[in-house]
Amino acid sequence: MDWRDHISIDRDVCHGEPCFVGTRVLVTVVLDNLAVGVKEEEILKSYPSIGPRAIRAALCYASELAKRRPAAMPP
């Protein structure tokens, strides 16, 4: 899957934060929900303007970012 088909970054939409195409749902909202264990079905219920492929796109986007910029580890 190419996340670019589902995620847009436009400085005129959501201050340039990555969001799902055609929506103002931020990618970070979905990732934060997944990180704390919210089930996909609940996310889709809470944000009906996105679909299951959007969740997969968010994970692909996060994976690509993690490969480019490793997080600094605390001492």
All heavy atoms as TSV, in Angstrom:
chain	resi	resn	atom	element	x	y	z
A	1	MET	N	N	0.848	-1.176	0.000
A	1	MET	CA	C	0.000	0.000	0.000
A	1	MET	C	C	0.894	1.239	0.000
A	1	MET	O	O	1.886	1.301	0.714
A	1	MET	CB	C	-0.890	0.013	1.242
A	1	MET	CG	C	-1.456	1.382	1.547
A	1	MET	SD	S	-2.419	1.499	3.035
A	1	MET	CE	C	-3.890	0.682	2.489
A	2	ASP	N	N	0.490	2.224	-0.786
A	2	ASP	CA	C	1.176	3.511	-0.776
A	2	ASP	C	C	0.356	4.474	0.072
A	2	ASP	O	O	-0.752	4.862	-0.301
A	2	ASP	CB	C	1.326	4.045	-2.198
A	2	ASP	CG	C	2.186	5.298	-2.273
A	2	ASP	OD1	O	2.520	5.881	-1.214
A	2	ASP	OD2	O	2.516	5.705	-3.396
A	3	TRP	N	N	0.914	4.860	1.212
A	3	TRP	CA	C	0.180	5.725	2.140
A	3	TRP	C	C	-0.187	7.050	1.495
A	3	TRP	O	O	-1.153	7.691	1.885
A	3	TRP	CB	C	0.968	5.936	3.425
A	3	TRP	CG	C	2.304	6.587	3.287
A	3	TRP	CD1	C	3.516	5.964	3.225
A	3	TRP	CD2	C	2.581	7.987	3.199
A	3	TRP	NE1	N	4.526	6.886	3.100
A	3	TRP	CE2	C	3.977	8.147	3.090
A	3	TRP	CE3	C	1.779	9.126	3.211
A	3	TRP	CZ2	C	4.589	9.392	2.973
A	3	TRP	CZ3	C	2.390	10.369	3.104
A	3	TRP	CH2	C	3.781	10.494	2.983
A	4	ARG	N	N	0.565	7.481	0.478
A	4	ARG	CA	C	0.302	8.760	-0.176
A	4	ARG	C	C	-1.062	8.810	-0.863
A	4	ARG	O	O	-1.575	9.894	-1.141
A	4	ARG	CB	C	1.397	9.065	-1.189
A	4	ARG	CG	C	2.737	9.355	-0.542
A	4	ARG	CD	C	3.875	9.306	-1.574
A	4	ARG	NE	N	5.157	9.266	-0.931
A	4	ARG	CZ	C	5.750	8.162	-0.470
A	4	ARG	NH1	N	5.157	7.001	-0.575
A	4	ARG	NH2	N	6.918	8.226	0.107
A	5	ASP	N	N	-1.639	7.657	-1.128
A	5	ASP	CA	C	-2.978	7.603	-1.721
A	5	ASP	C	C	-4.053	7.947	-0.698
A	5	ASP	O	O	-5.193	8.230	-1.066
A	5	ASP	CB	C	-3.264	6.207	-2.288
A	5	ASP	CG	C	-2.368	5.866	-3.461
A	5	ASP	OD1	O	-1.870	6.797	-4.141
A	5	ASP	OD2	O	-2.157	4.654	-3.699
A	6	HIS	N	N	-3.721	7.912	0.581
A	6	HIS	CA	C	-4.709	8.084	1.647
A	6	HIS	C	C	-4.410	9.244	2.597
A	6	HIS	O	O	-5.281	9.644	3.362
A	6	HIS	CB	C	-4.795	6.792	2.469
A	6	HIS	CG	C	-5.122	5.608	1.632
A	6	HIS	ND1	N	-6.411	5.274	1.302
A	6	HIS	CD2	C	-4.324	4.695	1.031
A	6	HIS	CE1	C	-6.390	4.194	0.534
A	6	HIS	NE2	N	-5.140	3.830	0.365
A	7	ILE	N	N	-3.185	9.747	2.566
A	7	ILE	CA	C	-2.761	10.792	3.504
A	7	ILE	C	C	-2.255	11.994	2.716
A	7	ILE	O	O	-1.484	11.834	1.759
A	7	ILE	CB	C	-1.657	10.262	4.442
A	7	ILE	CG1	C	-2.219	9.135	5.314
A	7	ILE	CG2	C	-1.072	11.383	5.293
A	7	ILE	CD1	C	-1.169	8.393	6.126
A	8	SER	N	N	-2.701	13.171	3.134
A	8	SER	CA	C	-2.217	14.388	2.485
A	8	SER	C	C	-1.558	15.301	3.514
A	8	SER	O	O	-1.896	15.275	4.694
A	8	SER	CB	C	-3.358	15.123	1.782
A	8	SER	OG	O	-4.281	15.610	2.725
A	9	ILE	N	N	-0.615	16.071	3.025
A	9	ILE	CA	C	0.055	17.073	3.850
A	9	ILE	C	C	-0.026	18.375	3.058
A	9	ILE	O	O	0.645	18.539	2.040
A	9	ILE	CB	C	1.514	16.681	4.141
A	9	ILE	CG1	C	1.563	15.330	4.850
A	9	ILE	CG2	C	2.192	17.765	4.983
A	9	ILE	CD1	C	2.943	14.736	4.983
A	10	ASP	N	N	-0.902	19.253	3.523
A	10	ASP	CA	C	-1.188	20.506	2.823
A	10	ASP	C	C	-1.202	21.624	3.856
A	10	ASP	O	O	-1.992	21.579	4.802
A	10	ASP	CB	C	-2.541	20.388	2.130
A	10	ASP	CG	C	-2.948	21.633	1.368
A	10	ASP	OD1	O	-2.389	22.727	1.601
A	10	ASP	OD2	O	-3.858	21.510	0.525
A	11	ARG	N	N	-0.342	22.595	3.695
A	11	ARG	CA	C	-0.236	23.650	4.711
A	11	ARG	C	C	-1.535	24.423	4.899
A	11	ARG	O	O	-1.721	25.085	5.914
A	11	ARG	CB	C	0.918	24.582	4.403
A	11	ARG	CG	C	0.719	25.384	3.152
A	11	ARG	CD	C	1.882	26.317	2.919
A	11	ARG	NE	N	1.931	26.590	1.496
A	11	ARG	CZ	C	3.002	26.951	0.857
A	11	ARG	NH1	N	4.130	27.089	1.506
A	11	ARG	NH2	N	2.974	27.180	-0.417
A	12	ASP	N	N	-2.453	24.330	3.941
A	12	ASP	CA	C	-3.747	25.008	4.065
A	12	ASP	C	C	-4.814	24.151	4.751
A	12	ASP	O	O	-5.936	24.599	4.942
A	12	ASP	CB	C	-4.244	25.442	2.683
A	12	ASP	CG	C	-3.347	26.499	2.053
A	12	ASP	OD1	O	-2.758	27.313	2.808
A	12	ASP	OD2	O	-3.223	26.509	0.812
A	13	VAL	N	N	-4.476	22.925	5.073
A	13	VAL	CA	C	-5.411	22.017	5.749
A	13	VAL	C	C	-4.757	21.539	7.034
A	13	VAL	O	O	-3.657	20.977	7.010
A	13	VAL	CB	C	-5.775	20.811	4.855
A	13	VAL	CG1	C	-6.729	19.871	5.573
A	13	VAL	CG2	C	-6.367	21.271	3.531
A	14	CYS	N	N	-5.404	21.773	8.155
A	14	CYS	CA	C	-4.909	21.333	9.471
A	14	CYS	C	C	-3.479	21.813	9.733
A	14	CYS	O	O	-2.662	21.078	10.299
A	14	CYS	CB	C	-5.017	19.821	9.613
A	14	CYS	SG	S	-6.698	19.212	9.594
A	15	HIS	N	N	-3.185	23.023	9.286
A	15	HIS	CA	C	-1.873	23.642	9.540
A	15	HIS	C	C	-0.714	22.791	9.018
A	15	HIS	O	O	0.375	22.799	9.593
A	15	HIS	CB	C	-1.677	23.927	11.028
A	15	HIS	CG	C	-2.771	24.752	11.609
A	15	HIS	ND1	N	-2.910	26.096	11.353
A	15	HIS	CD2	C	-3.808	24.418	12.415
A	15	HIS	CE1	C	-3.966	26.553	11.984
A	15	HIS	NE2	N	-4.542	25.569	12.630
A	16	GLY	N	N	-0.957	22.024	7.967
A	16	GLY	CA	C	0.102	21.213	7.377
A	16	GLY	C	C	0.365	19.893	8.062
A	16	GLY	O	O	1.289	19.174	7.693
A	17	GLU	N	N	-0.448	19.565	9.055
A	17	GLU	CA	C	-0.306	18.263	9.714
A	17	GLU	C	C	-0.861	17.167	8.799
A	17	GLU	O	O	-1.858	17.384	8.106
A	17	GLU	CB	C	-1.056	18.249	11.049
A	17	GLU	CG	C	-0.477	19.173	12.089
A	17	GLU	CD	C	0.917	18.769	12.521
A	17	GLU	OE1	O	1.175	17.564	12.681
A	17	GLU	OE2	O	1.752	19.669	12.680
A	18	PRO	N	N	-0.257	15.993	8.782
A	18	PRO	CA	C	-0.767	14.912	7.941
A	18	PRO	C	C	-2.191	14.534	8.354
A	18	PRO	O	O	-2.478	14.302	9.526
A	18	PRO	CB	C	0.190	13.751	8.215
A	18	PRO	CG	C	1.417	14.387	8.790
A	18	PRO	CD	C	0.957	15.616	9.500
A	19	CYS	N	N	-3.078	14.507	7.375
A	19	CYS	CA	C	-4.454	14.085	7.632
A	19	CYS	C	C	-4.914	13.208	6.470
A	19	CYS	O	O	-4.260	13.136	5.426
A	19	CYS	CB	C	-5.378	15.281	7.840
A	19	CYS	SG	S	-5.477	16.416	6.466
A	20	PHE	N	N	-6.025	12.547	6.664
A	20	PHE	CA	C	-6.531	11.643	5.645
A	20	PHE	C	C	-7.203	12.434	4.534
A	20	PHE	O	O	-7.920	13.405	4.786
A	20	PHE	CB	C	-7.476	10.617	6.271
A	20	PHE	CG	C	-6.768	9.745	7.261
A	20	PHE	CD1	C	-6.911	9.979	8.621
A	20	PHE	CD2	C	-5.925	8.744	6.845
A	20	PHE	CE1	C	-6.229	9.205	9.543
A	20	PHE	CE2	C	-5.226	7.965	7.766
A	20	PHE	CZ	C	-5.384	8.199	9.114
A	21	VAL	N	N	-6.939	12.027	3.316
A	21	VAL	CA	C	-7.446	12.715	2.134
A	21	VAL	C	C	-8.955	12.922	2.247
A	21	VAL	O	O	-9.702	11.997	2.581
A	21	VAL	CB	C	-7.101	11.908	0.861
A	21	VAL	CG1	C	-7.773	12.494	-0.364
A	21	VAL	CG2	C	-5.594	11.835	0.666
A	22	GLY	N	N	-9.373	14.152	1.982
A	22	GLY	CA	C	-10.789	14.478	1.993
A	22	GLY	C	C	-11.386	14.671	3.373
A	22	GLY	O	O	-12.596	14.811	3.509
A	23	THR	N	N	-10.548	14.652	4.408
A	23	THR	CA	C	-11.032	14.812	5.784
A	23	THR	C	C	-10.120	15.791	6.511
A	23	THR	O	O	-9.118	16.236	5.971
A	23	THR	CB	C	-11.011	13.487	6.576
A	23	THR	OG1	O	-9.664	13.178	6.948
A	23	THR	CG2	C	-11.603	12.339	5.777
A	24	ARG	N	N	-10.470	16.069	7.736
A	24	ARG	CA	C	-9.586	16.821	8.629
A	24	ARG	C	C	-9.218	15.945	9.831
A	24	ARG	O	O	-8.888	16.441	10.895
A	24	ARG	CB	C	-10.266	18.117	9.074
A	24	ARG	CG	C	-10.410	19.105	7.929
A	24	ARG	CD	C	-10.949	20.433	8.385
A	24	ARG	NE	N	-11.017	21.367	7.285
A	24	ARG	CZ	C	-10.043	22.191	6.925
A	24	ARG	NH1	N	-8.904	22.185	7.584
A	24	ARG	NH2	N	-10.186	23.015	5.918
A	25	VAL	N	N	-9.253	14.657	9.614
A	25	VAL	CA	C	-8.861	13.710	10.662
A	25	VAL	C	C	-7.346	13.545	10.582
A	25	VAL	O	O	-6.802	13.120	9.557
A	25	VAL	CB	C	-9.560	12.340	10.485
A	25	VAL	CG1	C	-9.101	11.363	11.549
A	25	VAL	CG2	C	-11.070	12.499	10.494
A	26	LEU	N	N	-6.685	13.907	11.666
A	26	LEU	CA	C	-5.223	13.828	11.701
A	26	LEU	C	C	-4.747	12.384	11.810
A	26	LEU	O	O	-5.328	11.573	12.541
A	26	LEU	CB	C	-4.685	14.626	12.887
A	26	LEU	CG	C	-4.962	16.127	12.868
A	26	LEU	CD1	C	-4.456	16.763	14.161
A	26	LEU	CD2	C	-4.319	16.782	11.671
A	27	VAL	N	N	-3.681	12.092	11.124
A	27	VAL	CA	C	-3.073	10.761	11.188
A	27	VAL	C	C	-2.648	10.458	12.621
A	27	VAL	O	O	-2.808	9.337	13.101
A	27	VAL	CB	C	-1.884	10.674	10.209
A	27	VAL	CG1	C	-1.122	9.373	10.395
A	27	VAL	CG2	C	-2.366	10.815	8.776
A	28	THR	N	N	-2.148	11.464	13.323
A	28	THR	CA	C	-1.705	11.245	14.702
A	28	THR	C	C	-2.847	10.818	15.612
A	28	THR	O	O	-2.618	10.070	16.570
A	28	THR	CB	C	-1.035	12.497	15.282
A	28	THR	OG1	O	-1.923	13.608	15.164
A	28	THR	CG2	C	0.273	12.801	14.579
A	29	VAL	N	N	-4.054	11.248	15.324
A	29	VAL	CA	C	-5.204	10.837	16.139
A	29	VAL	C	C	-5.394	9.326	16.034
A	29	VAL	O	O	-5.572	8.629	17.037
A	29	VAL	CB	C	-6.487	11.597	15.708
A	29	VAL	CG1	C	-7.721	10.993	16.347
A	29	VAL	CG2	C	-6.375	13.066	16.046
A	30	VAL	N	N	-5.324	8.815	14.832
A	30	VAL	CA	C	-5.487	7.370	14.632
A	30	VAL	C	C	-4.315	6.619	15.262
A	30	VAL	O	O	-4.511	5.628	15.972
A	30	VAL	CB	C	-5.634	7.038	13.136
A	30	VAL	CG1	C	-5.533	5.546	12.885
A	30	VAL	CG2	C	-6.959	7.573	12.616
A	31	LEU	N	N	-3.104	7.093	15.040
A	31	LEU	CA	C	-1.937	6.411	15.614
A	31	LEU	C	C	-1.959	6.429	17.137
A	31	LEU	O	O	-1.638	5.424	17.776
A	31	LEU	CB	C	-0.649	7.040	15.081
A	31	LEU	CG	C	-0.379	6.820	13.590
A	31	LEU	CD1	C	0.818	7.647	13.149
A	31	LEU	CD2	C	-0.189	5.352	13.279
A	32	ASP	N	N	-2.345	7.558	17.708
A	32	ASP	CA	C	-2.439	7.641	19.175
A	32	ASP	C	C	-3.477	6.660	19.711
A	32	ASP	O	O	-3.246	6.010	20.740
A	32	ASP	CB	C	-2.800	9.061	19.620
A	32	ASP	CG	C	-1.661	10.051	19.449
A	32	ASP	OD1	O	-0.500	9.614	19.268
A	32	ASP	OD2	O	-1.937	11.269	19.485
A	33	ASN	N	N	-4.602	6.550	19.032
A	33	ASN	CA	C	-5.634	5.604	19.460
A	33	ASN	C	C	-5.137	4.168	19.371
A	33	ASN	O	O	-5.340	3.380	20.296
A	33	ASN	CB	C	-6.907	5.786	18.614
A	33	ASN	CG	C	-7.794	6.865	19.137
A	33	ASN	OD1	O	-8.588	6.630	20.037
A	33	ASN	ND2	N	-7.687	8.053	18.582
A	34	LEU	N	N	-4.473	3.833	18.281
A	34	LEU	CA	C	-3.924	2.479	18.147
A	34	LEU	C	C	-2.888	2.204	19.233
A	34	LEU	O	O	-2.847	1.110	19.795
A	34	LEU	CB	C	-3.301	2.297	16.759
A	34	LEU	CG	C	-4.268	2.253	15.581
A	34	LEU	CD1	C	-3.493	2.325	14.270
A	34	LEU	CD2	C	-5.149	1.013	15.635
A	35	ALA	N	N	-2.073	3.205	19.534
A	35	ALA	CA	C	-1.007	3.034	20.517
A	35	ALA	C	C	-1.532	2.714	21.911
A	35	ALA	O	O	-0.860	2.017	22.681
A	35	ALA	CB	C	-0.128	4.287	20.569
A	36	VAL	N	N	-2.719	3.207	22.237
A	36	VAL	CA	C	-3.276	2.929	23.566
A	36	VAL	C	C	-4.249	1.760	23.553
A	36	VAL	O	O	-4.910	1.490	24.549
A	36	VAL	CB	C	-3.932	4.180	24.199
A	36	VAL	CG1	C	-2.895	5.268	24.419
A	36	VAL	CG2	C	-5.103	4.683	23.386
A	37	GLY	N	N	-4.318	1.062	22.417
A	37	GLY	CA	C	-5.096	-0.161	22.370
A	37	GLY	C	C	-6.536	-0.055	21.902
A	37	GLY	O	O	-7.297	-1.010	22.042
A	38	VAL	N	N	-6.915	1.092	21.346
A	38	VAL	CA	C	-8.272	1.225	20.817
A	38	VAL	C	C	-8.390	0.334	19.582
A	38	VAL	O	O	-7.514	0.344	18.712
A	38	VAL	CB	C	-8.597	2.699	20.465
A	38	VAL	CG1	C	-9.977	2.815	19.850
A	38	VAL	CG2	C	-8.471	3.582	21.698
A	39	LYS	N	N	-9.434	-0.443	19.524
A	39	LYS	CA	C	-9.633	-1.360	18.400
A	39	LYS	C	C	-9.997	-0.584	17.135
A	39	LYS	O	O	-10.624	0.464	17.187
A	39	LYS	CB	C	-10.726	-2.363	18.718
A	39	LYS	CG	C	-10.372	-3.288	19.860
A	39	LYS	CD	C	-11.464	-4.332	20.027
A	39	LYS	CE	C	-11.250	-5.206	21.224
A	39	LYS	NZ	N	-10.053	-5.960	21.283
A	40	GLU	N	N	-9.597	-1.145	15.999
A	40	GLU	CA	C	-9.869	-0.495	14.717
A	40	GLU	C	C	-11.352	-0.199	14.540
A	40	GLU	O	O	-11.712	0.869	14.041
A	40	GLU	CB	C	-9.365	-1.364	13.566
A	40	GLU	CG	C	-7.864	-1.398	13.456
A	40	GLU	CD	C	-7.387	-2.142	12.233
A	40	GLU	OE1	O	-8.126	-2.206	11.224
A	40	GLU	OE2	O	-6.259	-2.661	12.279
A	41	GLU	N	N	-12.200	-1.133	14.942
A	41	GLU	CA	C	-13.644	-0.943	14.773
A	41	GLU	C	C	-14.124	0.295	15.522
A	41	GLU	O	O	-14.980	1.033	15.031
A	41	GLU	CB	C	-14.420	-2.172	15.267
A	41	GLU	CG	C	-14.120	-3.452	14.526
A	41	GLU	CD	C	-12.824	-4.133	14.984
A	41	GLU	OE1	O	-12.370	-3.907	16.144
A	41	GLU	OE2	O	-12.254	-4.871	14.171
A	42	GLU	N	N	-13.571	0.531	16.696
A	42	GLU	CA	C	-13.957	1.694	17.492
A	42	GLU	C	C	-13.458	2.987	16.850
A	42	GLU	O	O	-14.163	3.998	16.835
A	42	GLU	CB	C	-13.415	1.566	18.918
A	42	GLU	CG	C	-13.973	2.596	19.861
A	42	GLU	CD	C	-15.478	2.487	20.055
A	42	GLU	OE1	O	-16.027	1.380	20.014
A	42	GLU	OE2	O	-16.112	3.541	20.236
A	43	ILE	N	N	-12.261	2.951	16.302
A	43	ILE	CA	C	-11.728	4.122	15.610
A	43	ILE	C	C	-12.611	4.455	14.415
A	43	ILE	O	O	-12.970	5.616	14.194
A	43	ILE	CB	C	-10.266	3.885	15.169
A	43	ILE	CG1	C	-9.358	3.724	16.397
A	43	ILE	CG2	C	-9.779	5.020	14.268
A	43	ILE	CD1	C	-7.954	3.254	16.080
A	44	LEU	N	N	-12.978	3.450	13.658
A	44	LEU	CA	C	-13.822	3.673	12.477
A	44	LEU	C	C	-15.207	4.186	12.869
A	44	LEU	O	O	-15.786	5.000	12.150
A	44	LEU	CB	C	-13.937	2.389	11.657
A	44	LEU	CG	C	-12.623	1.910	11.036
A	44	LEU	CD1	C	-12.797	0.538	10.412
A	44	LEU	CD2	C	-12.094	2.917	10.038
A	45	LYS	N	N	-15.694	3.754	14.005
A	45	LYS	CA	C	-16.981	4.245	14.497
A	45	LYS	C	C	-16.860	5.711	14.929
A	45	LYS	O	O	-17.753	6.519	14.680
A	45	LYS	CB	C	-17.454	3.389	15.669
A	45	LYS	CG	C	-18.888	3.646	16.079
A	45	LYS	CD	C	-19.290	2.850	17.311
A	45	LYS	CE	C	-19.203	1.359	17.066
A	45	LYS	NZ	N	-19.667	0.577	18.228
A	46	SER	N	N	-15.755	6.052	15.558
A	46	SER	CA	C	-15.535	7.417	16.026
A	46	SER	C	C	-15.235	8.384	14.884
A	46	SER	O	O	-15.532	9.573	14.984
A	46	SER	CB	C	-14.379	7.457	17.014
A	46	SER	OG	O	-14.681	6.720	18.167
A	47	TYR	N	N	-14.631	7.889	13.831
A	47	TYR	CA	C	-14.255	8.717	12.680
A	47	TYR	C	C	-14.792	8.077	11.404
A	47	TYR	O	O	-14.055	7.459	10.627
A	47	TYR	CB	C	-12.720	8.873	12.610
A	47	TYR	CG	C	-12.163	9.478	13.865
A	47	TYR	CD1	C	-11.630	8.681	14.875
A	47	TYR	CD2	C	-12.204	10.853	14.065
A	47	TYR	CE1	C	-11.143	9.240	16.041
A	47	TYR	CE2	C	-11.720	11.423	15.234
A	47	TYR	CZ	C	-11.198	10.610	16.216
A	47	TYR	OH	O	-10.720	11.172	17.382
A	48	PRO	N	N	-16.093	8.209	11.170
A	48	PRO	CA	C	-16.715	7.523	10.030
A	48	PRO	C	C	-16.252	8.025	8.657
A	48	PRO	O	O	-16.514	7.350	7.648
A	48	PRO	CB	C	-18.212	7.772	10.242
A	48	PRO	CG	C	-18.291	8.967	11.112
A	48	PRO	CD	C	-17.052	8.950	11.965
A	49	SER	N	N	-15.549	9.141	8.614
A	49	SER	CA	C	-15.092	9.649	7.316
A	49	SER	C	C	-13.841	8.923	6.810
A	49	SER	O	O	-13.414	9.140	5.675
A	49	SER	CB	C	-14.830	11.152	7.396
A	49	SER	OG	O	-13.828	11.438	8.345
A	50	ILE	N	N	-13.251	8.063	7.646
A	50	ILE	CA	C	-12.108	7.266	7.191
A	50	ILE	C	C	-12.531	5.804	7.121
A	50	ILE	O	O	-13.521	5.396	7.710
A	50	ILE	CB	C	-10.875	7.445	8.096
A	50	ILE	CG1	C	-11.111	6.851	9.486
A	50	ILE	CG2	C	-10.471	8.904	8.182
A	50	ILE	CD1	C	-9.854	6.745	10.334
A	51	GLY	N	N	-11.762	5.025	6.400
A	51	GLY	CA	C	-12.062	3.599	6.281
A	51	GLY	C	C	-10.889	2.760	6.745
A	51	GLY	O	O	-9.834	3.288	7.132
A	52	PRO	N	N	-11.047	1.458	6.692
A	52	PRO	CA	C	-9.984	0.549	7.149
A	52	PRO	C	C	-8.649	0.766	6.436
A	52	PRO	O	O	-7.588	0.634	7.031
A	52	PRO	CB	C	-10.534	-0.844	6.859
A	52	PRO	CG	C	-12.003	-0.673	6.729
A	52	PRO	CD	C	-12.232	0.730	6.256
A	53	ARG	N	N	-8.713	1.128	5.168
A	53	ARG	CA	C	-7.464	1.361	4.433
A	53	ARG	C	C	-6.723	2.578	4.977
A	53	ARG	O	O	-5.501	2.641	4.924
A	53	ARG	CB	C	-7.733	1.479	2.941
A	53	ARG	CG	C	-8.200	0.139	2.353
A	53	ARG	CD	C	-8.396	0.178	0.862
A	53	ARG	NE	N	-7.228	0.548	0.117
A	53	ARG	CZ	C	-6.236	-0.274	-0.260
A	53	ARG	NH1	N	-6.292	-1.542	0.066
A	53	ARG	NH2	N	-5.210	0.175	-0.947
A	54	ALA	N	N	-7.456	3.536	5.517
A	54	ALA	CA	C	-6.815	4.712	6.110
A	54	ALA	C	C	-5.986	4.305	7.327
A	54	ALA	O	O	-4.885	4.834	7.543
A	54	ALA	CB	C	-7.866	5.750	6.497
A	55	ILE	N	N	-6.498	3.378	8.099
A	55	ILE	CA	C	-5.749	2.909	9.271
A	55	ILE	C	C	-4.466	2.220	8.825
A	55	ILE	O	O	-3.391	2.452	9.386
A	55	ILE	CB	C	-6.618	1.999	10.155
A	55	ILE	CG1	C	-7.755	2.834	10.762
A	55	ILE	CG2	C	-5.775	1.329	11.234
A	55	ILE	CD1	C	-8.761	2.042	11.548
A	56	ARG	N	N	-4.551	1.405	7.802
A	56	ARG	CA	C	-3.353	0.754	7.270
A	56	ARG	C	C	-2.373	1.793	6.736
A	56	ARG	O	O	-1.163	1.678	6.923
A	56	ARG	CB	C	-3.711	-0.229	6.152
A	56	ARG	CG	C	-4.587	-1.363	6.572
A	56	ARG	CD	C	-3.776	-2.398	7.355
A	56	ARG	NE	N	-4.665	-3.415	7.865
A	56	ARG	CZ	C	-5.064	-3.487	9.119
A	56	ARG	NH1	N	-4.674	-2.602	9.994
A	56	ARG	NH2	N	-5.867	-4.436	9.545
A	57	ALA	N	N	-2.894	2.817	6.075
A	57	ALA	CA	C	-2.039	3.878	5.542
A	57	ALA	C	C	-1.317	4.604	6.673
A	57	ALA	O	O	-0.141	4.949	6.548
A	57	ALA	CB	C	-2.868	4.862	4.715
A	58	ALA	N	N	-2.009	4.840	7.782
A	58	ALA	CA	C	-1.390	5.501	8.933
A	58	ALA	C	C	-0.228	4.670	9.459
A	58	ALA	O	O	0.832	5.210	9.798
A	58	ALA	CB	C	-2.426	5.738	10.032
A	59	LEU	N	N	-0.404	3.374	9.517
A	59	LEU	CA	C	0.672	2.498	9.986
A	59	LEU	C	C	1.849	2.490	9.011
A	59	LEU	O	O	3.013	2.507	9.430
A	59	LEU	CB	C	0.140	1.079	10.216
A	59	LEU	CG	C	-0.844	0.949	11.370
A	59	LEU	CD1	C	-1.502	-0.427	11.361
A	59	LEU	CD2	C	-0.145	1.213	12.692
A	60	CYS	N	N	1.560	2.493	7.724
A	60	CYS	CA	C	2.627	2.551	6.716
A	60	CYS	C	C	3.385	3.871	6.805
A	60	CYS	O	O	4.614	3.901	6.710
A	60	CYS	CB	C	2.048	2.385	5.312
A	60	CYS	SG	S	1.424	0.733	4.962
A	61	TYR	N	N	2.653	4.954	7.007
A	61	TYR	CA	C	3.264	6.275	7.156
A	61	TYR	C	C	4.181	6.299	8.390
A	61	TYR	O	O	5.323	6.744	8.318
A	61	TYR	CB	C	2.159	7.325	7.271
A	61	TYR	CG	C	2.643	8.719	7.546
A	61	TYR	CD1	C	3.211	9.482	6.537
A	61	TYR	CD2	C	2.514	9.277	8.815
A	61	TYR	CE1	C	3.661	10.774	6.792
A	61	TYR	CE2	C	2.951	10.567	9.074
A	61	TYR	CZ	C	3.523	11.315	8.065
A	61	TYR	OH	O	3.958	12.580	8.313
A	62	ALA	N	N	3.681	5.805	9.508
A	62	ALA	CA	C	4.474	5.775	10.737
A	62	ALA	C	C	5.721	4.900	10.567
A	62	ALA	O	O	6.806	5.259	11.041
A	62	ALA	CB	C	3.627	5.273	11.894
A	63	SER	N	N	5.573	3.795	9.885
A	63	SER	CA	C	6.707	2.909	9.652
A	63	SER	C	C	7.776	3.605	8.821
A	63	SER	O	O	8.969	3.525	9.128
A	63	SER	CB	C	6.229	1.641	8.940
A	63	SER	OG	O	7.312	0.831	8.592
A	64	GLU	N	N	7.356	4.312	7.806
A	64	GLU	CA	C	8.318	5.031	6.973
A	64	GLU	C	C	9.033	6.124	7.769
A	64	GLU	O	O	10.245	6.298	7.658
A	64	GLU	CB	C	7.620	5.638	5.756
A	64	GLU	CG	C	8.600	6.219	4.775
A	64	GLU	CD	C	7.962	6.604	3.462
A	64	GLU	OE1	O	7.192	5.795	2.912
A	64	GLU	OE2	O	8.249	7.715	2.991
A	65	LEU	N	N	8.300	6.838	8.588
A	65	LEU	CA	C	8.926	7.873	9.420
A	65	LEU	C	C	9.932	7.268	10.395
A	65	LEU	O	O	11.003	7.830	10.619
A	65	LEU	CB	C	7.868	8.653	10.198
A	65	LEU	CG	C	7.039	9.654	9.415
A	65	LEU	CD1	C	6.053	10.345	10.354
A	65	LEU	CD2	C	7.911	10.673	8.723
A	66	ALA	N	N	9.589	6.135	10.968
A	66	ALA	CA	C	10.485	5.493	11.933
A	66	ALA	C	C	11.792	5.060	11.272
A	66	ALA	O	O	12.852	5.095	11.899
A	66	ALA	CB	C	9.793	4.293	12.571
A	67	LYS	N	N	11.739	4.696	10.022
A	67	LYS	CA	C	12.950	4.296	9.307
A	67	LYS	C	C	13.841	5.494	8.991
A	67	LYS	O	O	15.047	5.359	8.911
A	67	LYS	CB	C	12.571	3.593	8.011
A	67	LYS	CG	C	11.942	2.246	8.222
A	67	LYS	CD	C	11.439	1.668	6.917
A	67	LYS	CE	C	10.615	0.438	7.170
A	67	LYS	NZ	N	9.930	-0.031	5.973
A	68	ARG	N	N	13.234	6.657	8.846
A	68	ARG	CA	C	13.998	7.852	8.483
A	68	ARG	C	C	14.590	8.566	9.689
A	68	ARG	O	O	15.691	9.060	9.631
A	68	ARG	CB	C	13.091	8.850	7.763
A	68	ARG	CG	C	12.669	8.404	6.419
A	68	ARG	CD	C	11.858	9.484	5.782
A	68	ARG	NE	N	11.339	9.041	4.500
A	68	ARG	CZ	C	10.551	9.764	3.766
A	68	ARG	NH1	N	10.173	10.954	4.174
A	68	ARG	NH2	N	10.118	9.299	2.606
A	69	ARG	N	N	13.816	8.669	10.772
A	69	ARG	CA	C	14.236	9.456	11.934
A	69	ARG	C	C	14.104	8.634	13.200
A	69	ARG	O	O	13.064	8.664	13.855
A	69	ARG	CB	C	13.376	10.704	12.066
A	69	ARG	CG	C	13.511	11.666	10.929
A	69	ARG	CD	C	12.664	12.872	11.189
A	69	ARG	NE	N	11.667	12.938	10.136
A	69	ARG	CZ	C	10.563	13.628	10.188
A	69	ARG	NH1	N	10.262	14.300	11.261
A	69	ARG	NH2	N	9.735	13.651	9.184
A	70	PRO	N	N	15.128	7.898	13.552
A	70	PRO	CA	C	15.009	7.128	14.796
A	70	PRO	C	C	14.816	8.056	15.998
A	70	PRO	O	O	15.413	9.119	16.056
A	70	PRO	CB	C	16.333	6.375	14.883
A	70	PRO	CG	C	17.167	6.798	13.747
A	70	PRO	CD	C	16.385	7.758	12.899
A	71	ALA	N	N	13.990	7.636	16.903
A	71	ALA	CA	C	13.727	8.420	18.112
A	71	ALA	C	C	14.957	8.385	19.012
A	71	ALA	O	O	15.629	7.368	19.134
A	71	ALA	CB	C	12.520	7.863	18.851
A	72	ALA	N	N	15.241	9.506	19.627
A	72	ALA	CA	C	16.360	9.570	20.574
A	72	ALA	C	C	15.976	8.813	21.845
A	72	ALA	O	O	14.869	8.948	22.346
A	72	ALA	CB	C	16.678	11.018	20.899
A	73	MET	N	N	16.896	8.036	22.335
A	73	MET	CA	C	16.655	7.279	23.562
A	73	MET	C	C	17.101	8.124	24.746
A	73	MET	O	O	18.178	8.721	24.715
A	73	MET	CB	C	17.438	5.966	23.533
A	73	MET	CG	C	16.988	5.019	22.433
A	73	MET	SD	S	15.283	4.488	22.570
A	73	MET	CE	C	15.357	3.517	24.034
A	74	PRO	N	N	16.300	8.158	25.799
A	74	PRO	CA	C	16.728	8.902	26.976
A	74	PRO	C	C	17.943	8.248	27.629
A	74	PRO	O	O	18.130	7.047	27.501
A	74	PRO	CB	C	15.508	8.851	27.903
A	74	PRO	CG	C	14.682	7.718	27.407
A	74	PRO	CD	C	15.018	7.518	25.961
A	75	PRO	N	N	18.747	9.047	28.315
A	75	PRO	CA	C	19.963	8.479	28.945
A	75	PRO	C	C	19.644	7.488	30.043
A	75	PRO	O	O	18.661	7.412	30.630
A	75	PRO	CB	C	20.688	9.688	29.512
A	75	PRO	CG	C	19.732	10.831	29.444
A	75	PRO	CD	C	18.592	10.439	28.548
